[in-house]
Amino acid sequence: MNYTLQFGQVTEFLPYLAGGAWLSLQIAFLAFCGGMVIGAFGAMAKTFGGRVVRGITAAYITFFMNTPQLVQIFFIYFALPDAGILLSSYEAVLIGMTLNAGAYLTEIQRAGFQSVHRNEMEAAETLGMSLLQRVRYVIMPHIAKVLFPPLSNQYILMTLGTSMAAIFGVEELTGRAFNINAETFRSIEVFSITAVFYIALTLVASMSLGLAGRYLFRAKMRLI
């Protein structure tokens, strides 16, 4: 095999790849935030809802946790247009990742909800707090410290998972790597540099989340 590494043919595309890395972070952040909202309401439904509400929530969780995320996005992108719902590639990927994240974050937050002592909830109810007030002022402060590490891990996984957006033509980091590879035919160099970008993304995200967890929620977090 006569293959000479020539990174010089690829380094000129570093700013282009950096833009893709930023888009990957953007997709992961928006999907995570949306998933957190879905997860909070899902955890409330699973913990405090009636039989029908719990059943609907369980069906949602079962579907999104037991089917591939890629298949879910394929359905959103290719099947919904037949129903008159047209979405761009970016929108389909973002919605698919958000719904998928919502299922996992529901289960993570539900575990936190169940860790709150019954006496605290009864005291809040005695004070006349509504369910939303109890969640905001009693449950969330209590579980933030405990849940921050698993939520951070989920965010890192979602950041790496944005690479599937390339399949739908979204020019995030992997999508741009495909474009550069098609132009230069330097596969080893292109994807080696892309891997370094992903490592940098996860390290920066891990350190940022670790610092936030330590100083905002006093969670036991490793910085790397």
Protein Blocks (a to p, Z undefined) as FASTA:
>chain_A
ZZdddfklmmmmmmmmmmmmmmmmmmmmmmmmmmmmmmmmmmmmmmmmcfklmmmmmmmm
mmmmmccfklmmmmmmmmmmmnopacdfklmmmmmmmmmmmmmmmmmmmmmmmmpcfklm
mmmmmnopafklmmmmmmmmmmmmmmmmmmmmmmmmmmmmmmmmmmnopacfklmmmmmm
mmnopmklmmmmmmmmmmmmmmmmmmmmmmmmmmmnopacdfZZ
